[in-house]
């Protein structure tokens, strides 16, 4: 389903929850990440997780997909309006019919859902980051809420568990930034903090020219090591969870670490090479996640 059709979808019958859930499952299933979650999640949670994925995917498409060019902020504000009206009027969009049920059933904090929209709006208006803390703030709004909402659906509200989840989710988003450096540059987004450019004597102009020299490699080595530290912060998380959920979390952890390992193996060059994991690459990671005691 293309980004415009996903955003423009409307319910024929606002009371038809089955139609809404089918829409979310179909949309979420187009993403490989949800396919992994679906395999490990309990049947009871699948439709609710699909609603969350569909909500986040449409919001993120608004911030980046060419179909929304020129109207990104307006459509995200409309998405925010529909979220704010969950309890006050019948839903217009199938995502909000399905998401509304999840919010009510699990008492999900709507503020976390709003944070996801806020991060997408930030990505529309801000394409450069002065400091690492500023970039981490984007992760805190754009990635960490998804993890927290998933854990709340699974019955976990303890702040200690949620902090581990934050570290994992921020690490995964940072990994995507370094992996997709060249793709983001094409849409005029640079996630390397300006303070790091200066510290290593490498410039955005160098990046635009595709200069992959020693300064760039040292810069990316620094970013990769800092992201690995986030994964290390999250390492204790699976041991605090029941087996099925622990497998899912461990798999995400292995996937992020493997992507970082491949960036390192390529000499930190993500200008000319984008290290994507194929389905075959995931198989040994799945085995490690399942077989680990």
N, C-alpha and C positions, 0 to 999 in steps of 0.2 A: 504494500500500500504506500503510495507516495505521500510526501509530507503535507501537501495541500489537502488531499482527500481525508487524511487522518484528522486534520484540524477542523475541516468543514463538516464532518459527520454529525448527523442529528438523529435523535431517537424518533421513530415513528410513533411509539407509545412510551411516554416517560415512565410508566409503571412496569414496563417489560424488562425486568432485571436480567432475564436470560439473554435477550438481545444485547444488552450492555456488556455482560460478561463474555459473551462470544466475541464481540468486537475487540475487547481488551486482550483476550487470549490469542486471537488471530494477529493482532498488531504486535504484541510482546513476543510471540513465537518467531517473528521475523528476525529477531536478534539472537545471536549465538549465546550471549550471556544468559538470557532468560531460559534457553533450552537446557543449559546446565542446571540452573536453579530448579526448573520443573522436575528434572530427574531425581533430585534429592529432596525436594519439599514434600511435605505430607499432602495428601489429596485435599484435605480440608482447606489448606492455605493457598492452593494454586491459583484460584480465581482472584483472590485478594491480592496476591503478589503480582499477578498480571495487571490488575487495575493500577497498582503503584507504578509498574514499569511503563505502562501505556501513558499514564499521566506525565511521568518524567521524560519519556521519549518525545512526546509532542512538544513539551516545553523546550527541550533542548534543540529539537528541529527548528523551532521558531527562532532560536538564537543563532543558528548556523546554516540551515538549509537554504539554497538559492531561491526556493519557492516563496520564501517569506521576505525576500529582499525589499527594503523600503518601508515595510510595515511591521517590522519585528517587534518594536516596543509596544505598538498599539495592540497587537495580537496577544502578546504576553500579559498586558494589562487586562485584556478581555478574559484570558485564562485565569488570572488572579480574581477577577470579578466573579466568575463562575464558581471558583473555590470558596469565596466568601459567602456565596448564597446557598451553600450545601443544605443548610437547615431552614432556609427561609422561602424557597420556591422550588418547583419541580425542575429537575435537571434538563438542560438543553442537549448536552453532549453525552454519549454513552459512557465515556470515561468517568464522568461525575456521578452518574447513577451507580456504577459499580464501586467507585471509590467511596461514595457516601455510605454504602453498606459497610465497607471495611472500617471507616472512621467510627461508625456507631458501634460495630461489633467489638472492636478492640480498643475503643476510646483513644484513637490515634490523635496526637497533638497536631491540630491544623497548622500551627505555627511552623512545624517542620516541613510541611508541604509548601507553605508559603516561602520558606527559605530556598527551596529548589527553584521557584519562579524568580526570587530575588537574585539568585546566582546567574540565572539565564539573562535577566535584565542587565546585570553587571557586565556580562560577557558581550552584550550588544553595545554598551557605552564605553567600556574600558578594554583596550587592546594591549596595554603595556602595564608592567608592574615594577614599582620602584624597589621593593624589598621582598625578601622571602616571606616575611610575616604577612605582607599584603597578599601574596599569592596563596599562602596557607589559609587566609581568610576566605578566599574564593572556594577552596576545598571544603572548608567548614560549612559553607552554605550550600554548595553544589553537590557534594558527594556524601559527607557524613550523615545528613538527614536520611538518606535512603537506607543506609545501614541501620541507623537507630530505629526507623519505622519497621524494618524487617525483623529486628530483634524484639520489638514490642509485640508484633504479631505472633512471635514465637513464645511470648510470655516473659520476656526479660526486660525489666525496667531498672535494674541495679546500675548505678552510675559507673561502677568499676567495669562492668561488662561493656557498657556503652562507650566508655573511653577507649577500650581496646578496639572496639568497632570503628571509632573515629580514626584511629591511627591506620587501620587497614584500609579504610575507604579513601583517606587522604593519600596514602601510599599508592593506591591503584590509580587515582586520578593523576597524581604527579607522574606516574609511569606512562600514562597515556600522553601527557604533555611532551615528555622526552621522546617517546616513540614516534609521535605524529608531528615532530618539529617542522618538517617541510610542508606538510599539509596545512598546518595552522598559518604558516608564513604566507601561503597563497591567498588566505582570506585576511591578511594583514593583522594577524594576532601573533604576538611573541610572549611566551610565558617565562622565559629566562629573565629573572629580575635584573633591573638595570645595575644594581649594586654589584652583581656577580659579573656582568660584562666588564665593569670598571676594574674589579679586583683581578681579573685574569688578562686584562689588556686586549680583549677581543671586542669587536663592535657589531652592532646590528648591520652595518653596511657590509662587514665581512660575511655575516650570515647570509645576507641577500645575494652576495656574489658566490656563495657556495664554497667559501674558504674553509677547508678542513685541515687546519694546521695543528701544531703542538698546543697552541693557546686554546683552540677550540676543544681539543681532546681533554686537556686538563680541566677546562670549564665543565664539560659534560661529565667527567669523572667525579667532580665535586658534587654535581646535581644528583648523579646516580647514587653516590655514597650516602647523601643526605636522605634520599628516598628509601634506600635500604634500611636506614635507621628507623624509619616509620614502620616498616615491616617487622623489624626486631621488637619494636614496642608492642606490636600486635601478636607476637609469637605465643604468649600464654593463652590467648583467647580460646582455641579449640578445646583445651583441657578443662574448661569451665562449662562445656556444653554437652548435651546428650549426643550419642553417636551420629545420628543422621545429620543434625545441624553442624556438628563438628566436621564431618566430611565435607560439607558444602563450604564452610569457612576455610578449611585447610586447602581445598582446591583453589579457591580464589587467591589465597596466600601463595601457593606454589606457582600459579599462573603469573602473578605479578613479578615474583622473584625470577622466574624463567625468562620473562621479557627483559628484565634488567641484565640478566646474565648474558643474553644474546647481544644486547647493546655493548656490553663490555667486550665480548668476544670479537665484535666487529671493530674494535678500536675506538668505541664511542662515536662512531660515525652514523648519525641518524639524518644527515643531510642527504646522502645518496642512497640510503638503505633504510627501509621501514620494517622492523622485525615483528611480523605478525605470526601468531601461533595458529597452525592449521588444526583441523580435527584430529589428524594423526599425531600431532605434537601433544595434544591434550591427553591422549590415551595413557602414556606412562605417568602423567601427573594424576590422572584419576586413580590409577592403581596405587600410587603412593598415598593418596589421600584415604583410600578405602582400607588399605592394608596396614597403615600405621596404627599401632595399638592405642 
